[in-house]
């Protein structure tokens, strides 16, 4: 999910996910969490809140999250 895998790693993973219902379910759950966190992060940028965070702190947090997700 975090990076594109070479075909020789992607093929056995794909086969495993077709057979293992637990891992397939876990993959779907991770996808839901990732979409929700991305949506929330985008919404927070456009939303004014009652608690204002200094811009430098906001930038550091945003960069840290982007680095972690890349």
N, C-alpha and C positions, 0 to 999 in steps of 0.2 A: 504493500500500500504506500510506503514511503518513497519507494524508488522502483524503477522498471528493472525486472529481473531478466537475466539472460535466459534463452529458451531452455537450456539444460537444467535450470533451477525451476523455471516456471512450469514445465511439463509435469514433473512428479507432484508438484504442489497442486496443480489443477486436477490431476487424477485423484489425489488424496481428498481434495475438497468435494469431489463428486461422490466419493464413497463414505466419507466421515460426516455424519449429520451434526456432530458436536462442533467440529471445526468450521463447518459451513455456517452454522448458527452464530458462532463466535465472530466470524468474518462479517456477517450482516450486522451484528451488534456494533462492531468497531466502525463500520461505515456510517451507521446512524449517529454514533457519538461524534465522529469527525465532522459530519455535515452540521450537526447541532452546534458544535463548538465554533465552527467557521461562521455560521449564521449569527451566533451571539456576538462574536468578535466584531463582525461587520456592523451589527446593530449598535454596539456600544460606541463606535466611532461617530455615528450620526446622532446619537442621543445625548441630550444635555442631562446631567445628573445633579443631584443636590450636593454631592460631595465632589469637589474638584481636585483632581490629581495634578501635580505639577507636570508641565509638558515634558521635561526631561525624564521623569520617572515613567510616564506613559510611553515614551519612545523606547526606553530600555526594556520595558515589559513586552512591548510589541515585537521588538527585534529578537528578544529571547524566545518568544513563542514561534516566530517565523523560523528562526534557526533550528529550533527543536523539531518543527514539523517538516523541514526540508530534508 
